[in-house]
Amino acid sequence: MDQRPVNFRCWHMDWGIHTPNLKGFTLIETIIVMVIIAILLTAVIPRVGFDIAPRMSVEGAAHMVASDIRYAQECAMANRVSKSITFTAGSSVYTFNPIYHLDPAGRLPSGVTIGTTMTFTFNSLGEPISGGGSSVTISGSGGSQTVTVTNYTGKVSIH
């Protein structure tokens, strides 16, 4: 008779096969759980209302408008002329005056409109000679943003 102690945790007595006592999940089990969670999330997220596209569309339009106002200001300084940008309430298009072939398109994304009629005019020093201290509201189904031009300095900010 064999007098060696048998370690039940590491050896199976009948066949002598090494079976370590591991506690945890296998890679296959982990992948299956992750797939199940992914399937559930694809069904749940659209119903919860995490649709951020309308809000991002309005924010993107506000940044585009602020950039185009800065463009009008810089164009006035670079060309040493007055340059205007005109916004019309209820429209999704704004215009530059005088028209220059490098002017931006002046079109807002679909579903986003201008809420305020306003004209900003900058002189050759980049100062707002009309519309300074005023703002333009950009709105859509994702809310609204306000783009303001500071009087005297012409600094453009988004609120």
N, C-alpha and C positions, 0 to 999 in steps of 0.2 A: 504494500500500500504506500502511496506517495504522501509524504508528510509536509509538502509545501503548502503555505497558506494560499488560498484562492482569493484574488481581488475581484469581487463581483462587479465593481464599477468599470473595469476595463476589459474583462475577458468573459466570453460566454462559455459556460462550462461544457455544453454539449459538443460544440464543434471546434472550439479553440480559436474562434474568429475574434479579432480585436475590434471592439465597438466602444469608442470613447463616449463618455457621458457628457455630451454637449447640451447646454441649455441656451435657447435662443431660436431665431427664425432662420430658415434657409434663404438663399437668394431668390429662389423660385417663389416662395411664400411672400416675400417682401414685394416682388414685382407684381404678383397677383393682387395684393392689397392696394398697391399704387394705381393699378389699372382700374380697379373697382372705384376708388376715390375719384379718379379722373372722369370716369363715366358719370358718376353722380354729380360732380361739379358742372359738367357740361349741360346737365339737365336743370340744375338749380340756379346757376348764375344769371341766365337770361330772365328768369322769373323774379329775381330779387330786385332788379332795377339798377344794376351797375353800369348802365349805358351812359358813358361819359362823352360820347361823340358830340351831342349838342352843346355841352358846356365847353368842350375843347374847341369847337368851331367858333363860338363867340369869342373866347379868349384869343384864338389865333387871328381872328378878324381884327380885334382891338390892337394886337401887336402889329398887324399889317398897316392899319390906319396910322398908328403912332410912327411907324417907320416911314410911311409916305409923307406925313407932315414934316418929319425931319428932313426928308429928301427935298421938299419944297423950300425949306429954310436953307439948306446947303446949296441948292441950285441957285437961289437968289444971291447968296454970297459969292459963289464961284463965277457967276456971269455978271455980277454987279448990276442986277436989275431987280425989280419987284416981282415976286412970284406968289401966286395965290393957289389955294386948294379949297374947293367948294363942296360942301356936303348938303344934300337935300333930304329932308325927313321923309321916311317911307320908301326911300330908294335903296338899291343895293349897289349903286354906282356913284362915284365921285369924280370930279374933274379938276384939271390943272389949267392955270391961265398965267402967262401965255403958254400955249402948247409947244412942247419940245419933243422931238422924236425919241428921246430916251426916257420920257416920263413913264412911270408904272401904269399898269392897266387900269387901276382904280375900280376893281370889281371885288365885291365881298363874296364869301362862300354862299352856297345855296341855303336859304332859310335864315340868313342874317341880314338885317336892315339897319339903316341909319335912323336914329330917333330924334335928331336935332338938325334944324337947318342952320348952317354956320359957314362962314368964309373966313379963312385965315390968310392974311397977306403978310409976307415978310419983305423987308427992305434989303438993300445990298449989304447991310451989317448983320443980317439975320434976326433983326428985332421984329416982333409982330407989330405992324402998323394998323392992323384991324383984326379983331378976334382974340387979341391977347387977354388972358385972364378968363377966357371962356372954355367951354368943353363941348365935346360931341359924344353922344350916347350911341353905343352899338348894342343891338339887342337881337335876340332870337329865342328859340324854345329852351335854350340852355341858360337863360338869364340875360343879364346885361352888364356891360363894362362901360366906363366913362374914360375918355381920353381928354386930358386937360393940357392947354398951352398956357404957361405962366406968362403973365404980363412983364414987359421990359426985357426979360432974358430969352423968352421963347422956348424954355425948357418944356419938353413933352413928357407927360407922366400918365400912367394907367391906374385907374382906381376901380 
